[in-house]
Amino acid sequence: MIVPRARHVLPGWLWFALLWCGGVGAAVSLGFAFKVFMNLTLFAVK
C-alpha cells in the first residue's frame, strides 16, 4: 500500500471497513449491555 499523497489520508474502503467494524462492535456491546440489564431487572422483579 504505497500512497504518494498525504500518508495520513486513508482510502475509502478502509474508512468503510473501520466504520463498519465500529458500528458492529457498538451494536454488539449495546445488545450485551441491554441483555445484562434485562436479566438484572427481571431477577430484581422476581
Summary of the structure (lengths in Angstrom):
residues: 46
radius of gyration: 19.3
end to end distance: 57.6
largest distance: 63.4
contacts: 74
relative contact order: 0.08
helix: 74%
strand: 0%
